[in-house]
Amino acid sequence: TPLYSSAASDVYKRQPLPAAEAGREEAYREQTLRRLQLTAVEMGVTAVLGTAVTLLVRLLIPNPEYVWLRVLLLPLTALFAYLITRAPTVRLYGAACMGTIATISFSSYLGALGTERPLMYFLPAAIIIVLTTSFFWVTLAQWVGGTGVCYAFFLPFVFDHTASRTDTVFSLLFAAMALVTGFVTYMRIQDYQRRAFDQAFQLEELSVTDTLTGARSRAEFLKQAETAAVKARITGASLTLLYIDIDHFKRLNDGHGHAAGDAVLRGLSDVLQHALRRSDVFGRLGGEEFCVLLPEQGEDNALALAERLRTLLAAIPRPDGRLTVSIGVASLRDGEPVMQTLHRADLAMLKAKQAGRDQVHLAD
């Protein structure tokens, strides 16, 4: 007879590593987005003023065309630049950036029409846009899209039969150089941002993680427990705590040294972190005492999980015999502070010890 139901077993299958990596990648992109949006105002102002200056310069050259259309594009450029600062997602941010590039490139395209050498007139804009925007893309797909939008307005002049061979070769050469330089710049910036994110992530993990076991520190666990309790009260979902204490841990340390005790603590942590869901929170409250926070789980599933963990932990060797734990289970009650729930789980764990240890007890 299994110690827990198959349904409960399915619930507590550990999330695969790719899911965790995907979450970290999403966090990286969100952080990059917010950082870039801090400079988006300056970028937008530069884009609008730069377009306005090129429009004024074009008026000094004979045969200006589409002047009023280019003037109308200015507020559209400003609108897209504003949307960059307010984009809630990476995808919308990329779309706003591409919209800004499209209006600037289109304005430059219109300004080149009517000049004696339109290809050479548009070339500086194409190079500048590709190089400067390399700093502002979050993903490689966005860089490719933004570069493609800009060069889409460049191609009509390249294939213009009236353009001289010299102008065409010269323009293609410099456009290719800008393309390569822009790509290298983008990759370098991405590498720098990734390294900065990884370092910040590691420092943050060290500040909230127990260095011996990898569990959440006591302060961080209690903080997340309070947050989970607030969410549970709002949504009406269940929230359950497991209070876990290693049996006869002091005897292990006294008889075999603290190195043996540390090895058991690390073994317990490895088992728990592989058996829990990604949404569960595993913390070390101190010494040999641990706690597991189970969002959206009631007492039945929590009891099944506790029995499963007790069985799994029994496979961990220790010098004086097999590892046993006493576990207390308590669910958050209506109007109850989460610290009171933790206290009830602690009392249930003590009852398990008083009843002979190596047991799971449900709180009163």
Protein Blocks (a to p, Z undefined) as FASTA:
>chain_A
ZZbdfklmmmmpccdfklmmmmmmmmmmmmmmmmmmmmmmmmmmmmmmmmmmmmmmmmmp
ghiahklmmmmmmmmmmmmmmmmmmombfklmmmmmmmmmmmmmmmmmmmmgopablmlm
mmmmmmmmmmmmmmmcfbfklmmmmmmmmmmmmmmmmmpmkbcfklmmmmmmmmmmmmmm
mmmmmmmmmmmmmmmmmmmmmmmmmmmccfknopacfklmmmmmmmmmmmmmmnopacdd
dddddehklmmmmmnojklmmmmmmmmmmmmmmmpcfkbccddfbhjbccdddehiafkl
mmmmmmmmmmmmmmpccfkbccddddddddddehiafklmmmmmmmmmmmmmmnngjiac
ddZZ
